[in-house]
Amino acid sequence: MRQSYEWPEDNSVTINGDFVDYLPVFLDLRGQRVLLVGGGAVAARKAALLQAAGATLRIVAPRRCGEIELLCTQPGTEYLAVAFEPAQLAGCVLAIAATDTADVNARVAAAGRAAGVWVNVVDEQSTGSCLMPSIVDRSPVIVAIGTGGASPTLARRLRASIEALLPERMGELARAAGARRGRVRAALPALTARQRFWEEFFDSALAQQILAGASNAADIDAGFDALVDAARAPQAAARGGAVWLIGAGPGDPDLLTLRAQQLLQQCDVVLYDRLVPAVVLARVRRDAERVFVGKEPGRHRTTQQRIHELLIEHTGRGRRVARLKGGDPMVFARGGEELLALAQAGVPVIVVPGVTAALGAASSARIPLTHRGAAQSVCFVTAMGEAAAALDWRALAAPLQTVVFYMGAAQLPQIVARLVEHGAPPERPAAIVEHATLADQRVLAGHLRDIAAQAATATVRSPALLIVGDVAQFAGLAPAVGVKTA
Ligand code: SAH
């Protein structure tokens, strides 16, 4: 039979299962005495953790390592250079057996049981009466992971997944909420109204802003008051929308940032470009509305003006809009124009960087963009359309640098001709990375004299980047997926 245990005060704990081996609790150890038996590196790690939790330590070990010696200088810490004796448990609420002798550890456990003191035996969880969990620390938010002693390795792996899932500033968010609980209790006396308010708060653009580190205390207060007001007058429908300008990276969904993934799971609508592949879109919350605003062959491009209007319309309806762009939103992505339009309309914005195509291409084709003696600087350029004439081609043709051309696939011959005309030697290495980081990535390695012809033969398709400079030789060396050399 499955049972469910619920803690009625805050409904925060539900444990399902036939029985519970261990009950997770959080101990307030401030000012409490804890016995630590052991003087080695393992004991030192536990000692540091216990001291961080405010415990007063009694350390028992005939010999101690340097770290323990250092920890013993903490005020209140007692050190006994003797063997373990049950009498040392007097006045302790908890004991940790951290010696490398199973026999001593077992004696601590038995003495603890007899004296009614909780005992944790390090690395031998079945002997003691309590376990030390793996911890994800976003204080005051703490996640404790236990496997009932079945597998510390599994606990560590779970911890790594949860670490990646929980935003770094989760603690700040919790503190921001905690500091305002009184205000909410006063404004919304009904429990259900308060519960609904907090749900909305943690879903809100304000909460995301706190997690992104994009708010100061005054912003938080103002945003919070607006949310409280909206909750008191639900008809006013004043829930604020926001735009999250998110870099989708060069294509491989695993190159999304953690913040991008977190926000893509929260948005109500996503406006995306042609460069955002389906595998990345698949990471967007399933019930979010998807709006394509790129240019498709044979169809009209959504104008930049129309994109601004859409962003403002959606946010005006209180929606959280993910504006998802290929690569980085601040690199050849008209991010600046969108930022200006949104600032004018008073819409809050969070910008999330992405791996720009040049960086994605460089790593997946294994081309270092800088290299001692070959390139001291790197330059990202777009040579599209009329703007190309205004570029400083002499500077781009200079040696000892790497120049990465975005949006150049269609005008390769012109780019190459201009570089050579302005002094670049035809022997200068050049590489093309097509569909970088995607399953069908291709790399062409050559020189200015032949790269355009190679691209024509191979019918290179957009998106592709041209990388010019001595470092492009690396493209010929690397056995990357799909490499084709001259
Ligand atoms: N904001 C984007 C750039 C948009 S401009 C970024 O930071 O990456 C579009 C150009 O980027 C394309 O024409 C192409 O040159 C380049 N590009 C984008 N994704 C690419 C990819 N996966 N492989 C190669 N080039 C890419």
Residues whose N, C-alpha, C, O or C-beta is under 5 A from the ligand:
A	BS01	SAH	P250 G251 G326 G327 D328 V331 F332 A333 V355 T356 A357 F405 Y406 M407 G408 V433 E434 H435 A436 P463 A464 L465
